[in-house]
Amino acid sequence: MPLPKPTDKESKSDFIQRCMADDKARAEFPDNTTRYAVCNSQYEQKFADTYADYGQGVRNNARRGIELNERNGNKCATQTGKVRARQLASGEGISVETIKRMHSYLSRAETYYDNADSTSDCGYISYLLWGGKAALGWSRNKLRELGELNED
């Protein structure tokens, strides 16, 4: 069962309240702060231009990152990285602002992926959670396409 989506006539506060109480959301995100962030993101995405034209490689990398993180006791990455992985793995649309954050993180953190000692290394796992090198290429190309990438 997917996470709740806001209806056209639902106010933000009504949606957040419904989402916070949703059984699926509570099970997937037991921490109230994280669940609130996810619910807020669900609401904001309804009204933002989003892009889900990233390739299967991005989705597969996010899935692989989730799998490796679970094997590693789910200790790697921030909550934001874990949420991003779920969005990418399920093929959800990503806003321009999020694409900018993805590109920024993936550009900075590529060295942690490249220099990881093993697949249990948190830098390696975190990089995959954000979609890995496939997401770096996609985010760079998408931002260029949208005229949003400053390559000074």
N, CA and C atoms as a LAMMPS dump frame, in Angstrom:
ITEM: TIMESTEP
0
ITEM: NUMBER OF ATOMS
456
ITEM: BOX BOUNDS ff ff ff
-5.0000000000000000e+02 5.0000000000000000e+02
-5.0000000000000000e+02 5.0000000000000000e+02
-5.0000000000000000e+02 5.0000000000000000e+02
ITEM: ATOMS id mol type element x y z
1 1 1 N 0.855 -1.177 0
2 1 2 C 0 0 0
3 1 3 C 0.899 1.238 0
4 2 1 N 0.67 2.172 -0.928
5 2 2 C 1.51 3.376 -0.984
6 2 3 C 1.179 4.355 0.134
7 3 1 N 2.087 5.297 0.315
8 3 2 C 1.847 6.359 1.284
9 3 3 C 0.697 7.228 0.793
10 4 1 N -0.004 7.891 1.71
11 4 2 C -1.134 8.731 1.296
12 4 3 C -0.681 9.879 0.404
13 5 1 N -1.573 10.291 -0.46
14 5 2 C -1.342 11.439 -1.339
15 5 3 C -2.433 12.462 -1.045
16 6 1 N -2.085 13.755 -1.105
17 6 2 C -3.108 14.775 -0.838
18 6 3 C -4.141 14.833 -1.95
19 7 1 N -5.35 15.132 -1.562
20 7 2 C -6.412 15.331 -2.543
21 7 3 C -6.409 16.791 -2.972
22 8 1 N -7.092 17.096 -4.069
23 8 2 C -7.101 18.461 -4.593
24 8 3 C -7.706 19.464 -3.618
25 9 1 N -8.678 19.049 -2.835
26 9 2 C -9.377 19.978 -1.937
27 9 3 C -8.862 19.945 -0.503
28 10 1 N -7.845 19.143 -0.238
29 10 2 C -7.344 18.965 1.123
30 10 3 C -6.32 20.044 1.476
31 11 1 N -6.509 20.702 2.619
32 11 2 C -5.53 21.695 3.07
33 11 3 C -4.267 20.965 3.513
34 12 1 N -3.184 21.714 3.608
35 12 2 C -1.921 21.123 4.026
36 12 3 C -2.035 20.539 5.426
37 13 1 N -2.63 21.281 6.355
38 13 2 C -2.729 20.775 7.728
39 13 3 C -3.607 19.531 7.806
40 14 1 N -4.692 19.494 7.025
41 14 2 C -5.553 18.306 7.013
42 14 3 C -4.81 17.097 6.457
43 15 1 N -4.057 17.332 5.385
44 15 2 C -3.306 16.223 4.804
45 15 3 C -2.237 15.718 5.765
46 16 1 N -1.478 16.645 6.366
47 16 2 C -0.413 16.241 7.298
48 16 3 C -1.008 15.418 8.437
49 17 1 N -2.137 15.855 8.96
50 17 2 C -2.787 15.133 10.048
51 17 3 C -3.191 13.726 9.594
52 18 1 N -3.766 13.617 8.408
53 18 2 C -4.18 12.307 7.885
54 18 3 C -2.974 11.421 7.617
55 19 1 N -1.949 12.002 7.037
56 19 2 C -0.738 11.25 6.711
57 19 3 C -0.031 10.757 7.978
58 20 1 N 0.068 11.61 8.982
59 20 2 C 0.737 11.234 10.231
60 20 3 C 0.038 10.057 10.913
61 21 1 N -1.271 9.945 10.73
62 21 2 C -2.047 8.879 11.368
63 21 3 C -2.15 7.624 10.499
64 22 1 N -1.719 7.7 9.253
65 22 2 C -1.829 6.583 8.32
66 22 3 C -1.014 5.382 8.801
67 23 1 N -1.622 4.2 8.776
68 23 2 C -0.957 2.988 9.26
69 23 3 C 0.324 2.676 8.499
70 24 1 N 0.304 2.801 7.178
71 24 2 C 1.49 2.53 6.35
72 24 3 C 2.609 3.514 6.692
73 25 1 N 2.266 4.796 6.792
74 25 2 C 3.268 5.811 7.12
75 25 3 C 3.842 5.564 8.515
76 26 1 N 2.992 5.189 9.471
77 26 2 C 3.451 4.922 10.839
78 26 3 C 4.381 3.712 10.874
79 27 1 N 4.062 2.691 10.09
80 27 2 C 4.892 1.485 10.066
81 27 3 C 6.236 1.751 9.383
82 28 1 N 6.207 2.484 8.28
83 28 2 C 7.429 2.731 7.521
84 28 3 C 8.313 3.794 8.166
85 29 1 N 7.686 4.773 8.828
86 29 2 C 8.417 5.879 9.453
87 29 3 C 7.925 6.067 10.889
88 30 1 N 8.339 5.196 11.816
89 30 2 C 7.83 5.261 13.188
90 30 3 C 8.222 6.542 13.933
91 31 1 N 9.342 7.153 13.553
92 31 2 C 9.771 8.393 14.189
93 31 3 C 8.899 9.549 13.698
94 32 1 N 8.277 10.274 14.628
95 32 2 C 7.346 11.358 14.263
96 32 3 C 8.002 12.439 13.405
97 33 1 N 9.229 12.808 13.715
98 33 2 C 9.912 13.862 12.961
99 33 3 C 10.128 13.429 11.519
100 34 1 N 10.579 12.207 11.337
101 34 2 C 10.798 11.688 9.989
102 34 3 C 9.482 11.565 9.238
103 35 1 N 8.467 11.025 9.914
104 35 2 C 7.158 10.865 9.267
105 35 3 C 6.595 12.22 8.862
106 36 1 N 6.763 13.233 9.718
107 36 2 C 6.299 14.578 9.373
108 36 3 C 7.017 15.08 8.123
109 37 1 N 8.339 14.872 8.061
110 37 2 C 9.11 15.318 6.892
111 37 3 C 8.634 14.608 5.625
112 38 1 N 8.358 13.32 5.734
113 38 2 C 7.869 12.557 4.582
114 38 3 C 6.481 13.054 4.171
115 39 1 N 5.609 13.26 5.127
116 39 2 C 4.254 13.745 4.828
117 39 3 C 4.305 15.134 4.202
118 40 1 N 5.145 15.986 4.743
119 40 2 C 5.301 17.33 4.186
120 40 3 C 5.805 17.253 2.748
121 41 1 N 6.758 16.376 2.51
122 41 2 C 7.298 16.179 1.167
123 41 3 C 6.215 15.673 0.213
124 42 1 N 5.39 14.753 0.696
125 42 2 C 4.284 14.246 -0.127
126 42 3 C 3.357 15.387 -0.537
127 43 1 N 3.073 16.277 0.399
128 43 2 C 2.178 17.4 0.101
129 43 3 C 2.838 18.362 -0.891
130 44 1 N 4.096 18.706 -0.645
131 44 2 C 4.8 19.663 -1.507
132 44 3 C 4.94 19.124 -2.93
133 45 1 N 5.181 17.834 -3.067
134 45 2 C 5.355 17.244 -4.396
135 45 3 C 4.093 17.344 -5.239
136 46 1 N 2.96 17.372 -4.595
137 46 2 C 1.701 17.474 -5.326
138 46 3 C 1.648 18.764 -6.142
139 47 1 N 2.317 19.805 -5.645
140 47 2 C 2.206 21.115 -6.257
141 47 3 C 3.488 21.579 -6.951
142 48 1 N 4.469 20.728 -7.027
143 48 2 C 5.737 21.101 -7.657
144 48 3 C 5.914 20.339 -8.967
145 49 1 N 6.638 20.942 -9.884
146 49 2 C 7.034 20.207 -11.075
147 49 3 C 8.016 19.14 -10.635
148 50 1 N 7.76 17.93 -11.026
149 50 2 C 8.651 16.843 -10.642
150 50 3 C 9.07 16.062 -11.88
151 51 1 N 10.159 15.349 -11.722
152 51 2 C 10.737 14.594 -12.829
153 51 3 C 11.043 13.177 -12.35
154 52 1 N 10.566 12.214 -13.1
155 52 2 C 10.809 10.811 -12.77
156 52 3 C 11.397 10.089 -13.978
157 53 1 N 12.093 10.842 -14.824
158 53 2 C 12.64 10.261 -16.05
159 53 3 C 14.06 9.73 -15.86
160 54 1 N 14.435 9.514 -14.601
161 54 2 C 15.734 8.908 -14.346
162 54 3 C 15.667 7.434 -14.745
163 55 1 N 16.808 6.901 -15.104
164 55 2 C 16.856 5.533 -15.615
165 55 3 C 16.721 4.464 -14.548
166 56 1 N 16.635 3.245 -15.023
167 56 2 C 16.517 2.087 -14.144
168 56 3 C 17.749 1.942 -13.252
169 57 1 N 18.899 2.41 -13.743
170 57 2 C 20.118 2.336 -12.945
171 57 3 C 20.007 3.113 -11.641
172 58 1 N 19.352 4.277 -11.68
173 58 2 C 19.145 5.077 -10.469
174 58 3 C 18.273 4.289 -9.494
175 59 1 N 17.184 3.742 -9.998
176 59 2 C 16.282 2.959 -9.14
177 59 3 C 16.993 1.744 -8.554
178 60 1 N 17.738 1.046 -9.386
179 60 2 C 18.458 -0.142 -8.92
180 60 3 C 19.51 0.206 -7.878
181 61 1 N 20.231 1.311 -8.077
182 61 2 C 21.224 1.729 -7.09
183 61 3 C 20.562 2.038 -5.755
184 62 1 N 19.432 2.753 -5.784
185 62 2 C 18.728 3.069 -4.538
186 62 3 C 18.265 1.786 -3.842
187 63 1 N 17.728 0.856 -4.618
188 63 2 C 17.296 -0.431 -4.04
189 63 3 C 18.474 -1.173 -3.416
190 64 1 N 19.6 -1.177 -4.121
191 64 2 C 20.795 -1.857 -3.622
192 64 3 C 21.282 -1.181 -2.329
193 65 1 N 21.238 0.146 -2.307
194 65 2 C 21.631 0.875 -1.1
195 65 3 C 20.735 0.532 0.08
196 66 1 N 19.423 0.444 -0.158
197 66 2 C 18.473 0.077 0.901
198 66 3 C 18.796 -1.321 1.42
199 67 1 N 19.035 -2.24 0.489
200 67 2 C 19.346 -3.628 0.861
201 67 3 C 20.634 -3.708 1.684
202 68 1 N 21.687 -3.034 1.234
203 68 2 C 22.962 -3.063 1.96
204 68 3 C 22.839 -2.384 3.32
205 69 1 N 22.075 -1.299 3.377
206 69 2 C 21.899 -0.6 4.65
207 69 3 C 21.141 -1.472 5.649
208 70 1 N 20.132 -2.185 5.18
209 70 2 C 19.393 -3.09 6.07
210 70 3 C 20.31 -4.184 6.593
211 71 1 N 21.17 -4.719 5.724
212 71 2 C 22.135 -5.736 6.152
213 71 3 C 23.127 -5.185 7.172
214 72 1 N 23.351 -3.882 7.109
215 72 2 C 24.316 -3.208 7.975
216 72 3 C 23.638 -2.611 9.213
217 73 1 N 22.434 -3.065 9.534
218 73 2 C 21.721 -2.593 10.71
219 73 3 C 21.049 -1.245 10.516
220 74 1 N 20.899 -0.82 9.275
221 74 2 C 20.232 0.447 8.92
222 74 3 C 20.9 1.643 9.592
223 75 1 N 22.222 1.554 9.767
224 75 2 C 22.937 2.602 10.497
225 75 3 C 23.558 3.667 9.596
226 76 1 N 23.575 3.431 8.291
227 76 2 C 24.231 4.372 7.386
228 76 3 C 23.238 5.403 6.862
229 77 1 N 23.734 6.583 6.641
230 77 2 C 23.002 7.679 5.995
231 77 3 C 22.098 8.429 6.97
232 78 1 N 21.758 9.623 6.55
233 78 2 C 20.802 10.434 7.295
234 78 3 C 19.391 9.975 6.95
235 79 1 N 18.428 10.441 7.69
236 79 2 C 17.034 10.132 7.378
237 79 3 C 16.682 10.672 5.993
238 80 1 N 17.234 11.821 5.633
239 80 2 C 16.97 12.386 4.308
240 80 3 C 17.443 11.432 3.223
241 81 1 N 18.622 10.86 3.393
242 81 2 C 19.139 9.905 2.418
243 81 3 C 18.28 8.663 2.313
244 82 1 N 17.772 8.212 3.447
245 82 2 C 16.918 7.021 3.451
246 82 3 C 15.583 7.299 2.76
247 83 1 N 15.038 8.481 3.003
248 83 2 C 13.782 8.873 2.347
249 83 3 C 14.013 9.007 0.842
250 84 1 N 15.128 9.647 0.46
251 84 2 C 15.44 9.816 -0.962
252 84 3 C 15.533 8.457 -1.641
253 85 1 N 16.16 7.5 -0.987
254 85 2 C 16.296 6.158 -1.563
255 85 3 C 14.927 5.544 -1.832
256 86 1 N 14 5.689 -0.901
257 86 2 C 12.659 5.129 -1.099
258 86 3 C 11.947 5.81 -2.26
259 87 1 N 12.136 7.132 -2.385
260 87 2 C 11.528 7.862 -3.503
261 87 3 C 12.094 7.361 -4.83
262 88 1 N 13.405 7.251 -4.905
263 88 2 C 14.045 6.827 -6.15
264 88 3 C 13.721 5.377 -6.483
265 89 1 N 13.767 4.507 -5.485
266 89 2 C 13.499 3.087 -5.714
267 89 3 C 12.087 2.854 -6.232
268 90 1 N 11.145 3.692 -5.795
269 90 2 C 9.752 3.505 -6.22
270 90 3 C 9.406 4.322 -7.457
271 91 1 N 10.356 5.089 -7.99
272 91 2 C 10.122 5.828 -9.224
273 91 3 C 9.333 7.112 -9.062
274 92 1 N 9.328 7.681 -7.856
275 92 2 C 8.579 8.919 -7.613
276 92 3 C 9.228 10.094 -8.328
277 93 1 N 8.417 11.096 -8.631
278 93 2 C 8.919 12.325 -9.214
279 93 3 C 9.75 13.095 -8.211
280 94 1 N 10.785 13.756 -8.701
281 94 2 C 11.714 14.513 -7.862
282 94 3 C 11.663 15.974 -8.294
283 95 1 N 11.539 16.888 -7.336
284 95 2 C 11.458 18.318 -7.648
285 95 3 C 12.823 18.857 -8.077
286 96 1 N 12.818 20.011 -8.723
287 96 2 C 14.057 20.642 -9.162
288 96 3 C 14.959 20.926 -7.964
289 97 1 N 14.397 21.415 -6.87
290 97 2 C 15.21 21.691 -5.68
291 97 3 C 15.873 20.422 -5.159
292 98 1 N 15.15 19.318 -5.182
293 98 2 C 15.723 18.049 -4.732
294 98 3 C 16.787 17.568 -5.706
295 99 1 N 16.571 17.761 -6.996
296 99 2 C 17.584 17.379 -7.988
297 99 3 C 18.867 18.175 -7.736
298 100 1 N 18.733 19.447 -7.399
299 100 2 C 19.91 20.264 -7.085
300 100 3 C 20.647 19.707 -5.87
301 101 1 N 19.897 19.319 -4.835
302 101 2 C 20.526 18.746 -3.638
303 101 3 C 21.196 17.411 -3.967
304 102 1 N 20.525 16.608 -4.803
305 102 2 C 21.112 15.327 -5.215
306 102 3 C 22.443 15.567 -5.913
307 103 1 N 22.452 16.47 -6.882
308 103 2 C 23.668 16.74 -7.64
309 103 3 C 24.771 17.248 -6.725
310 104 1 N 24.429 18.141 -5.821
311 104 2 C 25.411 18.679 -4.892
312 104 3 C 26.014 17.57 -4.033
313 105 1 N 25.166 16.757 -3.428
314 105 2 C 25.658 15.675 -2.564
315 105 3 C 26.484 14.668 -3.367
316 106 1 N 25.945 14.211 -4.483
317 106 2 C 26.615 13.17 -5.255
318 106 3 C 27.957 13.654 -5.809
319 107 1 N 28.044 14.922 -6.157
320 107 2 C 29.318 15.485 -6.639
321 107 3 C 30.363 15.488 -5.531
322 108 1 N 29.941 15.884 -4.329
323 108 2 C 30.865 15.953 -3.188
324 108 3 C 31.252 14.566 -2.677
325 109 1 N 30.302 13.65 -2.672
326 109 2 C 30.491 12.367 -1.988
327 109 3 C 30.986 11.244 -2.902
328 110 1 N 31.213 11.54 -4.163
329 110 2 C 31.648 10.507 -5.102
330 110 3 C 32.92 9.805 -4.616
331 111 1 N 33.809 10.542 -3.966
332 111 2 C 35.056 9.97 -3.472
333 111 3 C 34.806 8.883 -2.415
334 112 1 N 33.743 9.036 -1.603
335 112 2 C 33.44 8.015 -0.587
336 112 3 C 33.034 6.7 -1.249
337 113 1 N 32.355 6.807 -2.363
338 113 2 C 31.944 5.621 -3.118
339 113 3 C 33.166 4.994 -3.79
340 114 1 N 33.936 5.826 -4.478
341 114 2 C 35.087 5.328 -5.232
342 114 3 C 36.156 4.715 -4.332
343 115 1 N 36.31 5.248 -3.122
344 115 2 C 37.39 4.799 -2.231
345 115 3 C 36.916 3.885 -1.108
346 116 1 N 35.717 3.355 -1.214
347 116 2 C 35.192 2.478 -0.166
348 116 3 C 35.978 1.173 -0.113
349 117 1 N 36.2 0.697 1.105
350 117 2 C 36.908 -0.569 1.296
351 117 3 C 36.023 -1.769 1.005
352 118 1 N 34.717 -1.611 1.23
353 118 2 C 33.801 -2.725 1.017
354 118 3 C 32.384 -2.197 0.823
355 119 1 N 31.482 -3.099 0.465
356 119 2 C 30.085 -2.711 0.279
357 119 3 C 29.372 -2.474 1.599
358 120 1 N 30.045 -2.703 2.734
359 120 2 C 29.441 -2.377 4.03
360 120 3 C 29.894 -1.003 4.525
361 121 1 N 30.741 -0.34 3.762
362 121 2 C 31.21 1.006 4.098
363 121 3 C 30.037 1.985 3.98
364 122 1 N 29.819 2.792 5.014
365 122 2 C 28.672 3.7 5.025
366 122 3 C 28.727 4.742 3.915
367 123 1 N 29.916 5.194 3.53
368 123 2 C 30.016 6.139 2.422
369 123 3 C 29.533 5.531 1.116
370 124 1 N 29.873 4.275 0.913
371 124 2 C 29.442 3.525 -0.269
372 124 3 C 27.92 3.371 -0.274
373 125 1 N 27.381 2.947 0.866
374 125 2 C 25.938 2.725 0.988
375 125 3 C 25.169 4.031 0.821
376 126 1 N 25.634 5.085 1.483
377 126 2 C 24.941 6.374 1.382
378 126 3 C 24.897 6.868 -0.058
379 127 1 N 25.991 6.697 -0.774
380 127 2 C 26.044 7.128 -2.168
381 127 3 C 25.011 6.373 -3.007
382 128 1 N 24.906 5.072 -2.769
383 128 2 C 23.902 4.28 -3.486
384 128 3 C 22.482 4.7 -3.117
385 129 1 N 22.253 5.033 -1.853
386 129 2 C 20.916 5.451 -1.427
387 129 3 C 20.437 6.669 -2.22
388 130 1 N 21.353 7.526 -2.617
389 130 2 C 21.018 8.72 -3.403
390 130 3 C 21.013 8.432 -4.903
391 131 1 N 21.141 7.16 -5.285
392 131 2 C 21.051 6.775 -6.691
393 131 3 C 22.377 6.525 -7.367
394 132 1 N 23.484 6.722 -6.644
395 132 2 C 24.801 6.395 -7.169
396 132 3 C 25.217 7.226 -8.376
397 133 1 N 26.18 6.691 -9.108
398 133 2 C 26.732 7.41 -10.257
399 133 3 C 25.682 7.632 -11.341
400 134 1 N 24.739 6.726 -11.46
401 134 2 C 23.666 6.922 -12.444
402 134 3 C 22.864 8.181 -12.117
403 135 1 N 22.633 8.426 -10.828
404 135 2 C 21.885 9.62 -10.41
405 135 3 C 22.725 10.88 -10.567
406 136 1 N 24.037 10.763 -10.395
407 136 2 C 24.897 11.922 -10.609
408 136 3 C 24.799 12.368 -12.066
409 137 1 N 24.911 11.426 -12.989
410 137 2 C 24.79 11.756 -14.403
411 137 3 C 23.419 12.298 -14.759
412 138 1 N 22.38 11.648 -14.242
413 138 2 C 21.014 12.102 -14.54
414 138 3 C 20.766 13.498 -13.982
415 139 1 N 21.168 13.738 -12.734
416 139 2 C 20.915 15.043 -12.122
417 139 3 C 21.678 16.141 -12.863
418 140 1 N 22.907 15.872 -13.247
419 140 2 C 23.696 16.855 -14.001
420 140 3 C 23.011 17.175 -15.334
421 141 1 N 22.607 16.146 -16.045
422 141 2 C 21.955 16.352 -17.346
423 141 3 C 20.601 17.04 -17.203
424 142 1 N 19.837 16.679 -16.191
425 142 2 C 18.518 17.287 -15.982
426 142 3 C 18.678 18.766 -15.637
427 143 1 N 19.626 19.098 -14.771
428 143 2 C 19.841 20.497 -14.403
429 143 3 C 20.339 21.31 -15.601
430 144 1 N 21.171 20.711 -16.441
431 144 2 C 21.603 21.395 -17.678
432 144 3 C 20.397 21.653 -18.573
433 145 1 N 19.583 20.621 -18.738
434 145 2 C 18.385 20.73 -19.579
435 145 3 C 17.462 21.851 -19.105
436 146 1 N 17.36 22.006 -17.797
437 146 2 C 16.472 23.011 -17.215
438 146 3 C 17.15 24.376 -17.053
439 147 1 N 18.423 24.476 -17.437
440 147 2 C 19.156 25.736 -17.28
441 147 3 C 19.438 26.075 -15.829
442 148 1 N 19.558 25.049 -14.995
443 148 2 C 19.724 25.249 -13.555
444 148 3 C 21.113 24.901 -13.036
445 149 1 N 22.025 24.499 -13.929
446 149 2 C 23.345 24.087 -13.468
447 149 3 C 24.355 25.176 -13.773
448 150 1 N 24.991 25.677 -12.72
449 150 2 C 26.058 26.671 -12.864
450 150 3 C 27.379 25.933 -12.915
451 151 1 N 27.995 25.885 -14.081
452 151 2 C 29.26 25.155 -14.24
453 151 3 C 30.403 26.14 -14.41
454 152 1 N 30.601 26.95 -13.401
455 152 2 C 31.681 27.955 -13.472
456 152 3 C 33.026 27.35 -13.22
